[in-house]
């Protein structure tokens, strides 16, 4: 038989992984079950279904009994199982698949030689996966593969590759995932066709009868009623039940003890200390107490805390004796959480004052080993803030205070740092923390102090600076660029970026590679300040550089912000479609990494709101503005404030609330180093439109004449005001200055992207059409309106036609304009309309509100009977985002339920 063979000679395989290290055979061994393990037949029967479905998932919290259940089932003699315990430390694609193939070999079903093995720990060739899937699909009997601790596999590409192999292996493989979290696989597809077996936390929980049987295995005979009370207290958690049983064995009244277990844990602590800790040698006791300040540790770190050199043998002995020391592989250990908590409390009581010193020793050792997160945690726990801030700055990781991944954690960690901590690094961290919250007064004060300290500490050229000092100065340059952004100072940001470019030559390349967020943040801040100054092309260059940065989740936030700023540039240039696409890409950029919505500035939501106003989707615009306001975005720079003013004022104008629009357009109270030309132009446009709406065209025209520069939107607004004032010649002369968009090249343009877009040119066509209509040239008026409809239809621009006034309504009812407007600006004809009188005598119906692209995506998945959680996973967005889209879909379709939404959408041919 082609493919994998159950029996026969094993092909020659490498004895080392892609990194050249020997395979850890313990990862292929089915874990042994303790003598007190209770086989629960209901779970075994359910797990037997794994033989009938391609995919099985055993999911539950730590200590829920997942691994022991799967191990007991896999160890039965009537089946051969390839077992692989995953390791978070080796998550490269090549490493995962090398171990996967080795697990097959270890189970007696080695892959054919032509499948090969990954040579690179970080990647795997698609040909290998294809050959593996093909060889599995040829099997008569399926290979059973158990991936234990699959929650440690966090790389999306591994999940995609595993799905590829599982799908194409067909009946040749049965995959069992033992995991704490939902795997990144399209589970809804397997559920929909019944190809998935699931055992979840609720099913793993012990029943009262099972708890009584477990207690009996520990020599405790209690009635089911007492076991039921214990199950209620522990929620049936397997590890908790076993700990209770161990402690109750020494109690003269086990039943009473089990009832009091959750109320008073002192008896459990006494038991663990007396029966576990005090039975160890003095050296082992000392080690256990000292490592209780650690989450995970190896022998070398344990030696650093004890000051001895015997940790390796002591830890190995404790593990062999099942003394609540768990071996994690790769020479790493951890204490059982409950045992560790009790030891930690005992350490504080037995050796007051020792804990800070232990944290300090751990921080020093971890800093040398390159584990920054643990270094910072222990440094903070020791209260050594100069050391802790210095570690963050020297590692060039200060940008993590702004990236959304660890920003909250770092801000909270350094919140305990008092004023007594004085060093350039502590000032830099204080400045970063305050600037991240847009607290300019305090942030700039600390930044100024840090800059002075660095200048006094070492006055040498950037290229000759020591690596540590260069990292501090580079961190300072990053904060200076942010300060320039927050204060609307392009010169400050440009100087900081130039300084940063010089300093990067003095910083070790591996630091820059480890922290791609620094370059991404620098480009984002620089682009934002250039945008504020109206230098759109220069801003686009910097922002595009940030968008192109690699780094995955580490650079997701600056990429999101840069995309949002690029969307704003497109909108200001009159390209709402391009703006919407970039803004939606910005939203997706952070959603797919699970970052909080309020991490960045939220500028993309404001752009989407402004685009919605142009399309007359006023409810959607309001919802987006409310979302942006409710998110409490920390980054309140001038661009964001001006963007909010722009979107809010235009929405209020569209609703006819002119006074409120004037108030919203005034960004007031914000001091910036330079005045933004487009922000001032926006304010003038809103003010002019308000005067025009209230019958003061002369005032409207005068306001726009005072706007500096030749900004197309203002020119068109001034032309409209001139026409309203009865000066058509002046209006047409102004319109001749507006440069229309091109017709060839990418996205339909020939020149630079700053070329005037349809949001401006459509309004210009309509002003020309109104002038022709007033002059009695109806032919020219219809031709010009046709031009406007052609332009607007691609972008679904409805507001310009509603703003045009009553003169346009009769024209829209004439042929061929009626056909150009139907279906997007006005409703299309119903079957009955064809038999009625010509509709030219009737005014067009109100503009209809269409579904957005993302709302249509949600609707399609709704029709596939996917749950809210499955839709979120499939679209890589949050559940709350899906719920927001659903509410909008229901409102637009005038329904209240999922079924009705799908039915109505099919009636409207939206599906």
ABEGO torsion letter per residue (X at the ends): XBEBBABEBBBBBBABBAAGBBBBAAAABBBBBBAABBBBAAAAAAAAAAAABABBBBBBBBGAGAAAAAAAAAABAABBBBBBBBBAABABAAAAAAAAAAAAAAAGBBBBAAAEBBABAABBBAAAAAAAAAAAAABABBBBBBBBGAAABABAAAAAAAAAAAAAAEAABBBBBBBABBBBBBAAAAAAAGABBBBBAAAABBBAAAAAAAAAAAGBBBBAAAAAAAAAAAGGBAAAAAAAAAAAAABABAAAAAAAAAABAAAAAAAAAAAAAAABBAAAAAAAAAAAABABBBAAAAAAAAGBAAAAAAAAAAAAAGAGBBBAEGGBBBBBAAAAAAAAAAAAAABBGAAAAAAAAAAAAAAAAGBAAAAAAAAAAAGBAAAAAAAAAAAGAAAAAAAGAAAAAAAAAAAABBAABBBAAAAAAAAAAAAAAGBAAAAAAAAAAAAAAAAAABBBBAAABBAAAAAAAAAAAAAAAAAAAAAGBAAAAAAAAAAAAAAAAABBAAAAAABAAAAAAAAAAAAAAAAAAGBAAAAAAAAAAAAABBGEAAAAAAAAAAAAAAAAAAAAAGBAAAAAAAAAAAAAAAAAAGBBAAABAGAAAAAAAAAAAAAGBAAAAAAAAAAAAAAGBABBBAAAAAAAAAAAAAAAAAAGBAAAAAAAABAEGBBBABBBAAAAAAAAAAAAAAAAAAGBAAAAAAAAAABBEBBAAAAAAAAAAAAAAGBAAAAAAAAAABBBBBABEBGGBABBAABBBAAAAAAAAAAAAAAAAAAGBAAAAAAAAAAAAAAAAAAGBAAAAAAAEAAAAAAAABOAAAAAABGAABBBBBAAAAABBBAAABBBBBBBBBBBAAAAAAAAAAAAGBBAAAAAAAAGBBAAAAAAAAAAAAAAAGBABAAAAAAAAAAAGAX
